Amino acid sequence: MATRTIVHKEIIVKGRVQGVGFRANAKRVADSMQVQGQVKNLLDGSVWILAEGTAEKMEDFIAWCRSGPAMAAVREVEITDGEVEHIKGFTILYS
């Protein structure tokens, strides 16, 4: 079953995505979707996400990233595939 395959994505979310609760909401959504990974703010004003989950859950999580929380204004989402690292949990990283 292809939907059970774990995929690894590096996601950069650009726009008005800092100061709007993006990281906390990303953690809440990821936890509810059983997506594992990390999220942090970048110095350029974007948000970086490393995420792992089934292909189906990852599609749903990326769809959420394209809109973000209510106060966000997502302008662009860059997605890069990577090697699965078997990350456990979803962590907010602070710079």
N, CA, C and O atoms as a GROMACS GRO file, in nm:
protein
  380
    1MET      N    1   0.084  -0.120   0.000
    1MET     CA    2   0.000   0.000   0.000
    1MET      C    3   0.087   0.125   0.000
    1MET      O    4   0.162   0.148   0.096
    2ALA      N    5   0.080   0.205  -0.103
    2ALA     CA    6   0.166   0.322  -0.118
    2ALA      C    7   0.141   0.428  -0.011
    2ALA      O    8   0.233   0.499   0.028
    3THR      N    9   0.018   0.439   0.037
    3THR     CA   10  -0.014   0.544   0.134
    3THR      C   11   0.052   0.519   0.270
    3THR      O   12   0.058   0.610   0.352
    4ARG      N   13   0.102   0.397   0.296
    4ARG     CA   14   0.169   0.366   0.422
    4ARG      C   15   0.318   0.399   0.418
    4ARG      O   16   0.385   0.399   0.522
    5THR      N   17   0.371   0.427   0.300
    5THR     CA   18   0.511   0.462   0.285
    5THR      C   19   0.539   0.595   0.354
    5THR      O   20   0.467   0.693   0.334
    6ILE      N   21   0.644   0.598   0.435
    6ILE     CA   22   0.682   0.722   0.503
    6ILE      C   23   0.763   0.808   0.407
    6ILE      O   24   0.855   0.760   0.341
    7VAL      N   25   0.728   0.935   0.401
    7VAL     CA   26   0.802   1.031   0.318
    7VAL      C   27   0.860   1.139   0.407
    7VAL      O   28   0.812   1.165   0.517
    8HIS      N   29   0.966   1.203   0.358
    8HIS     CA   30   1.038   1.307   0.430
    8HIS      C   31   1.036   1.433   0.344
    8HIS      O   32   1.073   1.429   0.227
    9LYS      N   33   0.994   1.543   0.404
    9LYS     CA   34   0.986   1.670   0.330
    9LYS      C   35   1.051   1.781   0.410
    9LYS      O   36   1.036   1.788   0.532
   10GLU      N   37   1.122   1.867   0.341
   10GLU     CA   38   1.168   1.993   0.399
   10GLU      C   39   1.081   2.100   0.335
   10GLU      O   40   1.073   2.111   0.213
   11ILE      N   41   1.016   2.179   0.419
   11ILE     CA   42   0.917   2.276   0.372
   11ILE      C   43   0.959   2.415   0.419
   11ILE      O   44   0.987   2.435   0.537
   12ILE      N   45   0.964   2.509   0.327
   12ILE     CA   46   0.989   2.649   0.360
   12ILE      C   47   0.861   2.725   0.327
   12ILE      O   48   0.814   2.723   0.214
   13VAL      N   49   0.806   2.793   0.428
   13VAL     CA   50   0.682   2.869   0.410
   13VAL      C   51   0.716   3.017   0.416
   13VAL      O   52   0.773   3.063   0.515
   14LYS      N   53   0.681   3.090   0.310
   14LYS     CA   54   0.714   3.233   0.301
   14LYS      C   55   0.587   3.316   0.300
   14LYS      O   56   0.480   3.270   0.261
   15GLY      N   57   0.602   3.440   0.345
   15GLY     CA   58   0.490   3.532   0.354
   15GLY      C   59   0.485   3.591   0.493
   15GLY      O   60   0.587   3.602   0.560
   16ARG      N   61   0.365   3.628   0.538
   16ARG     CA   62   0.349   3.675   0.677
   16ARG      C   63   0.323   3.551   0.761
   16ARG      O   64   0.209   3.512   0.785
   17VAL      N   65   0.433   3.488   0.806
   17VAL     CA   66   0.422   3.360   0.875
   17VAL      C   67   0.492   3.360   1.012
   17VAL      O   68   0.492   3.258   1.081
   18GLN      N   69   0.551   3.472   1.050
   18GLN     CA   70   0.608   3.484   1.184
   18GLN      C   71   0.524   3.583   1.264
   18GLN      O   72   0.474   3.682   1.210
   19GLY      N   73   0.510   3.555   1.394
   19GLY     CA   74   0.430   3.641   1.479
   19GLY      C   75   0.279   3.618   1.466
   19GLY      O   76   0.199   3.699   1.512
   20VAL      N   77   0.242   3.507   1.402
   20VAL     CA   78   0.100   3.476   1.381
   20VAL      C   79   0.062   3.339   1.437
   20VAL      O   80  -0.047   3.289   1.411
   21GLY      N   81   0.153   3.278   1.514
   21GLY     CA   82   0.126   3.147   1.573
   21GLY      C   83   0.147   3.031   1.478
   21GLY      O   84   0.093   2.923   1.499
   22PHE      N   85   0.226   3.053   1.374
   22PHE     CA   86   0.245   2.948   1.274
   22PHE      C   87   0.309   2.823   1.334
   22PHE      O   88   0.262   2.712   1.310
   23ARG      N   89   0.417   2.840   1.412
   23ARG     CA   90   0.487   2.724   1.467
   23ARG      C   91   0.398   2.643   1.561
   23ARG      O   92   0.391   2.521   1.551
   24ALA      N   93   0.330   2.712   1.652
   24ALA     CA   94   0.244   2.641   1.749
   24ALA      C   95   0.130   2.569   1.677
   24ALA      O   96   0.095   2.456   1.713
   25ASN      N   97   0.072   2.633   1.578
   25ASN     CA   98  -0.035   2.569   1.502
   25ASN      C   99   0.016   2.455   1.416
   25ASN      O  100  -0.052   2.354   1.400
   26ALA      N  101   0.136   2.470   1.360
   26ALA     CA  102   0.196   2.361   1.282
   26ALA      C  103   0.214   2.239   1.371
   26ALA      O  104   0.188   2.126   1.327
   27LYS      N  105   0.258   2.259   1.495
   27LYS     CA  106   0.275   2.148   1.588
   27LYS      C  107   0.140   2.083   1.619
   27LYS      O  108   0.129   1.961   1.618
   28ARG      N  109   0.040   2.164   1.646
   28ARG     CA  110  -0.093   2.111   1.678
   28ARG      C  111  -0.148   2.029   1.562
   28ARG      O  112  -0.198   1.918   1.581
   29VAL      N  113  -0.136   2.083   1.440
   29VAL     CA  114  -0.186   2.014   1.321
   29VAL      C  115  -0.105   1.887   1.296
   29VAL      O  116  -0.162   1.782   1.267
   30ALA      N  117   0.027   1.897   1.306
   30ALA     CA  118   0.112   1.780   1.283
   30ALA      C  119   0.080   1.670   1.384
   30ALA      O  120   0.070   1.553   1.348
   31ASP      N  121   0.065   1.707   1.510
   31ASP     CA  122   0.032   1.608   1.612
   31ASP      C  123  -0.101   1.540   1.581
   31ASP      O  124  -0.114   1.418   1.597
   32SER      N  125  -0.200   1.616   1.537
   32SER     CA  126  -0.332   1.559   1.507
   32SER      C  127  -0.327   1.469   1.384
   32SER      O  128  -0.409   1.378   1.370
   33MET      N  129  -0.232   1.496   1.294
   33MET     CA  130  -0.220   1.418   1.170
   33MET      C  131  -0.116   1.306   1.181
   33MET      O  132  -0.094   1.232   1.085
   34GLN      N  133  -0.053   1.295   1.296
   34GLN     CA  134   0.053   1.197   1.317
   34GLN      C  135   0.171   1.220   1.222
   34GLN      O  136   0.230   1.126   1.170
   35VAL      N  137   0.204   1.348   1.202
   35VAL     CA  138   0.322   1.388   1.126
   35VAL      C  139   0.432   1.419   1.226
   35VAL      O  140   0.408   1.490   1.324
   36GLN      N  141   0.551   1.369   1.202
   36GLN     CA  142   0.665   1.389   1.291
   36GLN      C  143   0.755   1.497   1.232
   36GLN      O  144   0.756   1.517   1.110
   37GLY      N  145   0.830   1.568   1.317
   37GLY     CA  146   0.925   1.664   1.260
   37GLY      C  147   0.962   1.777   1.352
   37GLY      O  148   0.957   1.766   1.475
   38GLN      N  149   0.999   1.888   1.288
   38GLN     CA  150   1.046   2.008   1.358
   38GLN      C  151   1.001   2.131   1.282
   38GLN      O  152   0.978   2.125   1.161
   39VAL      N  153   0.987   2.241   1.354
   39VAL     CA  154   0.952   2.368   1.291
   39VAL      C  155   1.030   2.479   1.360
   39VAL      O  156   1.048   2.477   1.481
   40LYS      N  157   1.076   2.578   1.280
   40LYS     CA  158   1.144   2.693   1.339
   40LYS      C  159   1.132   2.814   1.248
   40LYS      O  160   1.113   2.801   1.127
   41ASN      N  161   1.145   2.931   1.308
   41ASN     CA  162   1.150   3.056   1.232
   41ASN      C  163   1.289   3.073   1.174
   41ASN      O  164   1.388   3.038   1.239
   42LEU      N  165   1.297   3.127   1.054
   42LEU     CA  166   1.425   3.158   0.992
   42LEU      C  167   1.447   3.309   0.998
   42LEU      O  168   1.352   3.387   1.009
   43LEU      N  169   1.572   3.350   0.990
   43LEU     CA  170   1.607   3.492   1.000
   43LEU      C  171   1.546   3.576   0.888
   43LEU      O  172   1.525   3.696   0.906
   44ASP      N  173   1.517   3.517   0.773
   44ASP     CA  174   1.461   3.592   0.660
   44ASP      C  175   1.309   3.614   0.671
   44ASP      O  176   1.248   3.670   0.580
   45GLY      N  177   1.249   3.568   0.783
   45GLY     CA  178   1.106   3.588   0.803
   45GLY      C  179   1.020   3.470   0.762
   45GLY      O  180   0.899   3.472   0.779
   46SER      N  181   1.083   3.367   0.708
   46SER     CA  182   1.007   3.248   0.668
   46SER      C  183   1.007   3.145   0.781
   46SER      O  184   1.072   3.164   0.884
   47VAL      N  185   0.933   3.037   0.760
   47VAL     CA  186   0.926   2.927   0.857
   47VAL      C  187   0.977   2.802   0.789
   47VAL      O  188   0.938   2.771   0.676
   48TRP      N  189   1.065   2.729   0.857
   48TRP     CA  190   1.124   2.604   0.808
   48TRP      C  191   1.058   2.488   0.880
   48TRP      O  192   1.043   2.490   1.002
   49ILE      N  193   1.020   2.386   0.805
   49ILE     CA  194   0.958   2.267   0.862
   49ILE      C  195   1.027   2.144   0.805
   49ILE      O  196   1.046   2.133   0.684
   50LEU      N  197   1.063   2.053   0.892
   50LEU     CA  198   1.110   1.921   0.852
   50LEU      C  199   1.000   1.826   0.895
   50LEU      O  200   0.965   1.823   1.013
   51ALA      N  201   0.945   1.749   0.803
   51ALA     CA  202   0.828   1.667   0.836
   51ALA      C  203   0.838   1.528   0.775
   51ALA      O  204   0.886   1.510   0.663
   52GLU      N  205   0.790   1.430   0.852
   52GLU     CA  206   0.782   1.293   0.805
   52GLU      C  207   0.646   1.235   0.840
   52GLU      O  208   0.592   1.260   0.948
   53GLY      N  209   0.593   1.158   0.749
   53GLY     CA  210   0.465   1.092   0.772
   53GLY      C  211   0.428   1.013   0.649
   53GLY      O  212   0.502   1.011   0.550
   54THR      N  213   0.314   0.948   0.655
   54THR     CA  214   0.269   0.874   0.537
   54THR      C  215   0.242   0.974   0.425
   54THR      O  216   0.216   1.092   0.450
   55ALA      N  217   0.250   0.926   0.302
   55ALA     CA  218   0.228   1.013   0.186
   55ALA      C  219   0.094   1.085   0.196
   55ALA      O  220   0.084   1.204   0.165
   56GLU      N  221  -0.009   1.012   0.239
   56GLU     CA  222  -0.143   1.070   0.250
   56GLU      C  223  -0.148   1.180   0.357
   56GLU      O  224  -0.201   1.289   0.332
   57LYS      N  225  -0.093   1.152   0.475
   57LYS     CA  226  -0.091   1.253   0.583
   57LYS      C  227  -0.007   1.373   0.543
   57LYS      O  228  -0.041   1.487   0.575
   58MET      N  229   0.104   1.348   0.473
   58MET     CA  230   0.192   1.458   0.431
   58MET      C  231   0.121   1.549   0.333
   58MET      O  232   0.138   1.671   0.340
   59GLU      N  233   0.041   1.494   0.242
   59GLU     CA  234  -0.037   1.577   0.150
   59GLU      C  235  -0.130   1.669   0.227
   59GLU      O  236  -0.142   1.788   0.195
   60ASP      N  237  -0.197   1.615   0.330
   60ASP     CA  238  -0.287   1.696   0.412
   60ASP      C  239  -0.212   1.803   0.490
   60ASP      O  240  -0.258   1.916   0.500
   61PHE      N  241  -0.096   1.767   0.544
   61PHE     CA  242  -0.016   1.863   0.622
   61PHE      C  243   0.034   1.975   0.531
   61PHE      O  244   0.029   2.092   0.569
   62ILE      N  245   0.082   1.941   0.413
   62ILE     CA  246   0.130   2.043   0.319
   62ILE      C  247   0.015   2.134   0.276
   62ILE      O  248   0.033   2.254   0.259
   63ALA      N  249  -0.102   2.076   0.258
   63ALA     CA  250  -0.220   2.158   0.224
   63ALA      C  251  -0.246   2.260   0.334
   63ALA      O  252  -0.278   2.375   0.306
   64TRP      N  253  -0.232   2.218   0.462
   64TRP     CA  254  -0.249   2.312   0.572
   64TRP      C  255  -0.141   2.420   0.566
   64TRP      O  256  -0.170   2.538   0.587
   65CYS      N  257  -0.016   2.381   0.538
   65CYS     CA  258   0.094   2.477   0.530
   65CYS      C  259   0.069   2.585   0.426
   65CYS      O  260   0.115   2.698   0.442
   66ARG      N  261  -0.002   2.552   0.321
   66ARG     CA  262  -0.030   2.649   0.215
   66ARG      C  263  -0.123   2.761   0.260
   66ARG      O  264  -0.129   2.866   0.196
   67SER      N  265  -0.197   2.741   0.370
   67SER     CA  266  -0.284   2.847   0.423
   67SER      C  267  -0.239   2.891   0.561
   67SER      O  268  -0.243   3.010   0.592
   68GLY      N  269  -0.195   2.797   0.646
   68GLY     CA  270  -0.149   2.831   0.780
   68GLY      C  271  -0.263   2.872   0.871
   68GLY      O  272  -0.380   2.855   0.837
   69PRO      N  273  -0.227   2.929   0.988
   69PRO     CA  274  -0.330   2.974   1.082
   69PRO      C  275  -0.400   3.100   1.030
   69PRO      O  276  -0.359   3.160   0.930
   70ALA      N  277  -0.507   3.138   1.098
   70ALA     CA  278  -0.594   3.247   1.052
   70ALA      C  279  -0.521   3.378   1.019
   70ALA      O  280  -0.554   3.443   0.920
   71MET      N  281  -0.424   3.417   1.100
   71MET     CA  282  -0.357   3.547   1.081
   71MET      C  283  -0.243   3.542   0.980
   71MET      O  284  -0.187   3.647   0.946
   72ALA      N  285  -0.207   3.425   0.932
   72ALA     CA  286  -0.098   3.411   0.836
   72ALA      C  287  -0.141   3.453   0.696
   72ALA      O  288  -0.259   3.448   0.662
   73ALA      N  289  -0.044   3.494   0.617
   73ALA     CA  290  -0.066   3.522   0.475
   73ALA      C  291   0.046   3.452   0.399
   73ALA      O  292   0.150   3.511   0.372
   74VAL      N  293   0.023   3.325   0.366
   74VAL     CA  294   0.125   3.245   0.299
   74VAL      C  295   0.134   3.289   0.153
   74VAL      O  296   0.034   3.291   0.080
   75ARG      N  297   0.255   3.323   0.112
   75ARG     CA  298   0.280   3.368  -0.024
   75ARG      C  299   0.339   3.257  -0.111
   75ARG      O  300   0.312   3.248  -0.230
   76GLU      N  301   0.421   3.172  -0.048
   76GLU     CA  302   0.491   3.068  -0.124
   76GLU      C  303   0.527   2.953  -0.032
   76GLU      O  304   0.558   2.974   0.086
   77VAL      N  305   0.524   2.831  -0.085
   77VAL     CA  306   0.566   2.712  -0.011
   77VAL      C  307   0.664   2.635  -0.099
   77VAL      O  308   0.629   2.593  -0.210
   78GLU      N  309   0.787   2.617  -0.050
   78GLU     CA  310   0.888   2.539  -0.122
   78GLU      C  311   0.899   2.403  -0.054
   78GLU      O  312   0.909   2.395   0.068
   79ILE      N  313   0.897   2.297  -0.132
   79ILE     CA  314   0.901   2.161  -0.077
   79ILE      C  315   1.016   2.084  -0.142
   79ILE      O  316   1.030   2.081  -0.264
   80THR      N  317   1.099   2.022  -0.057
   80THR     CA  318   1.210   1.941  -0.104
   80THR      C  319   1.199   1.802  -0.042
   80THR      O  320   1.178   1.790   0.079
   81ASP      N  321   1.213   1.699  -0.123
   81ASP     CA  322   1.212   1.562  -0.073
   81ASP      C  323   1.348   1.530  -0.010
   81ASP      O  324   1.450   1.587  -0.048
   82GLY      N  325   1.348   1.439   0.087
   82GLY     CA  326   1.472   1.397   0.150
   82GLY      C  327   1.464   1.254   0.196
   82GLY      O  328   1.363   1.186   0.179
   83GLU      N  329   1.573   1.208   0.255
   83GLU     CA  330   1.581   1.072   0.309
   83GLU      C  331   1.508   1.066   0.443
   83GLU      O  332   1.521   1.155   0.526
   84VAL      N  333   1.432   0.961   0.463
   84VAL     CA  334   1.358   0.942   0.588
   84VAL      C  335   1.458   0.924   0.703
   84VAL      O  336   1.552   0.846   0.695
   85GLU      N  337   1.434   1.000   0.812
   85GLU     CA  338   1.521   0.997   0.929
   85GLU      C  339   1.454   0.930   1.049
   85GLU      O  340   1.516   0.916   1.154
   86HIS      N  341   1.329   0.889   1.035
   86HIS     CA  342   1.252   0.826   1.142
   86HIS      C  343   1.245   0.916   1.266
   86HIS      O  344   1.273   0.873   1.378
   87ILE      N  345   1.207   1.040   1.244
   87ILE     CA  346   1.193   1.139   1.351
   87ILE      C  347   1.077   1.098   1.441
   87ILE      O  348   0.976   1.048   1.393
   88LYS      N  349   1.093   1.120   1.569
   88LYS     CA  350   0.986   1.090   1.666
   88LYS      C  351   0.935   1.221   1.725
   88LYS      O  352   1.013   1.304   1.770
   89GLY      N  353   0.804   1.239   1.722
   89GLY     CA  354   0.743   1.359   1.778
   89GLY      C  355   0.753   1.478   1.683
   89GLY      O  356   0.812   1.468   1.575
   90PHE      N  357   0.696   1.590   1.725
   90PHE     CA  358   0.703   1.714   1.646
   90PHE      C  359   0.745   1.824   1.743
   90PHE      O  360   0.676   1.852   1.841
   91THR      N  361   0.857   1.887   1.714
   91THR     CA  362   0.921   1.981   1.805
   91THR      C  363   0.927   2.121   1.747
   91THR      O  364   0.956   2.140   1.629
   92ILE      N  365   0.899   2.220   1.832
   92ILE     CA  366   0.920   2.360   1.794
   92ILE      C  367   1.063   2.395   1.835
   92ILE      O  368   1.100   2.382   1.952
   93LEU      N  369   1.142   2.441   1.739
   93LEU     CA  370   1.280   2.484   1.768
   93LEU      C  371   1.282   2.635   1.780
   93LEU      O  372   1.216   2.706   1.705
   94TYR      N  373   1.358   2.684   1.874
   94TYR     CA  374   1.371   2.828   1.896
   94TYR      C  375   1.511   2.871   1.861
   94TYR      O  376   1.608   2.809   1.904
   95SER      N  377   1.523   2.978   1.783
   95SER     CA  378   1.654   3.027   1.738
   95SER      C  379   1.729   3.096   1.850
   95SER      O  380   1.841   3.144   1.830
   0.00000   0.00000   0.00000
